[in-house]
Amino acid sequence: MKVIYKYTLRVIQSTQTLMVPIHSEIRFVEEQNNIICIWMEVDLDETISVPFRFKVLATGEEFSVNEVEEYVGSVKLFNGAEIYHIYEAM
């Protein structure tokens, strides 16, 4: 059985890791009450968890292409005063 779960990411400069069931898939990213939220489709029957690593970057923040893999999405926080870009991290 599958379900969509919501996870949160923090605005920090280091890579963040979420432990989620194997074969989980990212479905959506958006701000909710000034918190970065990511919705993932997970399989409730999976018993093995794997790390999903994310990098949250502010607009204009420099990064190495060796740090990130796939772009996930961007969110506006504080009524658009700050924009952050979420990538899957290596």
C-alpha positions as CSV (number, residue, x, y, z in Angstrom):
1,M,0.0,0.0,0.0
2,K,1.3,3.5,-0.9
3,V,0.8,6.8,0.8
4,I,2.0,10.4,0.5
5,Y,3.9,11.6,3.5
6,K,5.1,15.2,4.2
7,Y,8.6,15.8,5.4
8,T,10.2,19.2,6.3
9,L,13.6,20.6,5.5
10,R,15.5,23.4,7.3
11,V,17.2,26.4,5.8
12,I,20.7,25.4,6.7
13,Q,23.9,25.3,4.7
14,S,24.8,21.7,5.3
15,T,23.3,18.7,3.6
16,Q,20.2,17.2,5.2
17,T,19.3,13.6,5.3
18,L,15.8,12.1,5.5
19,M,15.4,8.3,6.2
20,V,12.5,7.1,4.1
21,P,11.3,3.7,2.9
22,I,13.2,2.3,-0.1
23,H,11.7,3.1,-3.5
24,S,10.1,6.4,-2.2
25,E,9.6,9.1,-4.8
26,I,9.5,12.9,-4.5
27,R,6.2,14.3,-5.6
28,F,6.1,17.9,-4.6
29,V,7.9,20.7,-2.8
30,E,6.4,23.9,-1.4
31,E,6.5,26.3,1.5
32,Q,3.9,25.8,4.2
33,N,3.8,28.3,7.0
34,N,7.4,29.5,6.1
35,I,8.7,25.9,6.4
36,I,10.1,24.0,3.4
37,C,8.0,20.9,2.9
38,I,8.5,18.0,0.6
39,W,5.9,15.4,-0.1
40,M,7.0,11.9,-1.0
41,E,5.2,8.8,-2.1
42,V,6.2,5.9,0.1
43,D,5.4,2.2,0.2
44,L,4.0,1.2,3.6
45,D,5.0,-2.4,3.0
46,E,8.7,-1.6,2.6
47,T,10.7,-2.4,5.8
48,I,14.0,-1.1,4.6
49,S,14.8,2.7,4.9
50,V,17.3,4.5,2.8
51,P,18.7,8.0,3.1
52,F,17.5,10.8,0.9
53,R,20.0,13.7,1.0
54,F,19.0,17.3,0.2
55,K,20.8,20.6,-0.2
56,V,18.8,23.8,0.3
57,L,20.4,26.8,-1.5
58,A,19.5,30.5,-1.2
59,T,19.3,32.5,-4.5
60,G,22.8,33.6,-5.2
61,E,24.4,31.0,-3.0
62,E,27.4,29.4,-4.7
63,F,27.7,25.6,-4.9
64,S,29.7,22.9,-6.6
65,V,28.1,20.7,-9.2
66,N,29.7,17.9,-7.3
67,E,27.5,18.6,-4.3
68,V,24.1,18.2,-6.0
69,E,22.3,15.8,-8.3
70,E,18.7,16.5,-9.4
71,Y,16.8,19.7,-9.0
72,V,13.7,19.2,-6.9
73,G,12.0,22.6,-6.8
74,S,12.1,26.1,-5.4
75,V,10.1,27.8,-2.6
76,K,9.3,31.3,-1.5
77,L,9.5,32.0,2.2
78,F,8.4,35.1,4.2
79,N,6.0,36.3,1.5
80,G,8.6,36.0,-1.2
81,A,11.4,37.9,0.6
82,E,13.6,34.8,0.4
83,I,13.7,32.1,-2.3
84,Y,15.3,28.7,-1.8
85,H,16.2,26.0,-4.3
86,I,16.1,22.3,-3.3
87,Y,18.4,19.7,-4.9
88,E,19.0,16.1,-4.2
89,A,22.5,16.0,-2.8
90,M,25.3,13.5,-3.5
